Amino acid sequence: MRLTARMWVDAYLTRLRLQDIPAFVVSHGDDTGGAVLVKLATLDGKAVAFQRSFDIMTGARNWIVLVDGDEAEVDAAVTRQRGYDPDLWVIEVEDKAGRHLLDEPGLSD
């Protein structure tokens, strides 16, 4: 059984909060099946946006970089994605050290 988008987002925000990493919901997508996009802002004018990818051969879900660069460019790409998918969740993480925790076990499920 897969987690709903809302449950995954809530669990992710809790993990970030426990590590004292600020994060907030920029766009509240569909609670059940909305896709999730994570923007990491390093507070130096740079950012990276991650989206989940599904590997058909292995069945694995991994986080891949959608766009990386100046924060304004990343914001524009995120805005375009929101235009394509009104059910999209957007989570913004702010961390100077670049921590996002997406590589931790359980966050690709």
N, C-alpha and C positions, 0 to 999 in steps of 0.2 A: 504494500500500500504506500502510495506517495503522499508526502505532506502537501497540504494546501499552500498556496503562495503566502497567505497571511501568517500561517504558522511558521513557515521558514523565515519570513521577514522578522517576526517577533523573536525567534530564537537567535537570529543573526544579530539583531540590535542588542539583545541581552549579552551575547558573547563580547561584543564591542564594548558595551558599558562596563563589564567586569574587568576589562583591560584598560579602562579609562581612555577609550578612543571615542571622541565625539562623532556622532552620526545622527542623521535625521531623514525622515521620509520626505522627499521632494514631490513625488507623485504617487498617490495611492491607487494601485491598479486593482484588478479583479481579485477578490479575496480567495477564490477557489483556484483558478487556473492562469492568473496573470503571469507573464514573464517578468523577470527581475533583472534590472541593470544596476550596477554599483559604480558610482563615480568616486574616485579617490582624489581629493585635493590635498596637495602637499604644502599649501599655504605659502608658496613661493612663486605663484603665477603659473604653475604647471599642474596638470591633472591627467588622469587616465580613467577610462571607462571600461568596465568589464561586463561581458555577457556570458551566459551559459551556453555551452555548445554540447551537442549530443553526437557521440561517435557511433555510427550505425554498425560498424564492424565489431566493436567490443561492448557496446551498450553503456559505456562510461559517459558520465557528464563531467565536463571540465569547464573552468572559467578561462576565457580567452580575452585578449585585449581587443576591444572594439575600436578605440581611438586613444592616442597618447600624444600629448604636446601641451601647447599653451592652453590655459584653462578656458579662454574664450572659444577656442576651436572645439574643445571637448564639450562645452556647454551647447554649442551649435549642433554638434552631432547628436547629443542627447535629446535636444529639442526636435530634431528630425525624426529620431526613433519614436518619440512620443506621438508625433504626427502620424506615423505609420501604424502604431499600435496603441489605441486608447486604453487598453487593459494593462499597460506596462507599469510596473512598480519602478520607481527610481529612488535609490538610497544614496545619500551623499555622506561620505566618510571624510573627516578632516584629520590628517595626521602628518606632522612634519617629517617623521621617520618613514613614512610610506607604508605603514602597517594597515592591512585590510582584512586579515585573517581568512581570506577565501581559500588559502592553501591548506587550511586545517582540516583534519578528518571530519567528515559529516556534512561539510558545507557544499559539496558537489552533488549530494543526493537529491 
